[in-house]
Amino acid sequence: MEMEYSKNKKVNEQLVKMFEDEEERMKTVDLTLFLKKVFPNMTEEEGRIIWDILENKALTVNGKDIAGTFRYNAGCIASIVGNGTDYMDFYCSWVHSPKEKEFIKKIENAGGKITSI
């Protein structure tokens, strides 16, 4: 039996395509789980700061790259924040916050390493 993710056939096709690539699927799980661990009660403001940190950066944990495309990273953040947020809420934002250094330290303390790409 084929798994149905949504009643919308087009959304179903997009989700199936997205998860066909095992490596990309695992990155999604890894980034979401990692960010949930570091920022368990992520607010929308925190999500925007994290988005800004990850923009044009690579995030590795134990030598494994877990960050992806802009849309992918924003989607992971939106899934954690919830409250009806969508990847576009983060994808189209830019926030330079003094909290960035504090957030980067939290990511590093959890085993993450952020590098420019």
N, C-alpha and C positions, 0 to 999 in steps of 0.2 A: 504494500500500500504506500502510495506516494504521500510524503508529509506535506501538510498544508500549513503554511505560515500565515497566510492572510486570505481573506475572501476575494481580494483584488488579484486577478490573474497576473497583471503586469508586475505588481509588487512581489508576488510569488516567484516569478521568473527572475527578477533582479536578485532576490535573496538566494535562490538556488545557485545562480551564477557566481554570486559573491562568495559562497561557501564551498564551491567546487574545488578551489585551490586550497589544499590542506594547510600550506604554510601561511597563507593570508588568514585563514580561519583561526589558526593557532595564535597569530599575532593579535587578532581582535580579542580573543579570550585573555591573552597575556596582558595586554595593555589595560583592558578594563579591570581585570583582577588586581593588577599592580596599583593602579590609581585608586581603586576602592580601598586597598589596604593602607595606602599612604594618606588618603583624604576620605575617610569613611562617611562623613556627612557633608560632602561637597556642596557648596552653595553655587548659585549662578555666578556670583562675583569671583569666587575661587576658580570656577571652571574657566572663566575668561582669562584669569592670570595664568592658569596651567596651559591654556591654548597659546597664549603669548610666549610662554617658555618653550613649548614644543614646536612653534612655527620655525621652519627651516633648520630644525635640529634633529639629531638622531638620539634615541633613548635606548640604551642597552642595559640589561639586567643579567648579571653573571655571564657577560660576553655575548648575549643573545639580543639581536635587534628586535625591539617590540613596538617601536613607533612606525607609522606608515604615512600615507598621503594626508594632505590637509583635511580632506573630507572624512577619511577614516578616523583620524585623531579627534576631529570635532564630533563625529558620531559617537565615539567612545565616551567622550566627556558628557555629551547630551544624555546618553543612556544612564550615566551615574547621577547627574543632577536631577533628571526627571522633571517633574512639574510642567510637563507639556513642552519642554525645550526640544529644539531640533538642531541638527548639526549646523544649520545656517545661522543660528543664534550665536555660535562661536566662530564659525568660518568667516563671517563678515565683521568680526569685532577686532579691535586692537586696543589693548590696555597696557600701559607701562606702569606697573605698580612697584612701590618700594618693598612690597611683600615678596617680590620675585626671588630675591636672595634667600629669604626664609624658606620659601617653597622648594627651591633648588636644594637647599640643605636637607629638607625632609626627604626628598627623592633620593639624594645621595646616602642618607642614613639608612634608607630601606634597601640599599644595594644597587640603585640606579646610577647611570652615568650619562650625562647629557653632553653631546659634542656637536659642533657646527658641521653642516654638510655643504 
